[in-house]
């Protein structure tokens, strides 16, 4: 959910009307960190599921 929110916020930032109003949140970095966490957690869940 965090990765989706960061993607939407980054898209909104790229489409802003006033180009001088730059945000301070690094949405792309947050997206990649959230995606990495999701992949790691999915891999751990799959490993635990396969182990029984």
Secondary structure, DSSP 8 states (H G I E B T S, - for coil): -HHHHHHHHHHHHHT-S-TT---SS-HHHHHHHHHHHHHHHHHHHHHHHHH-
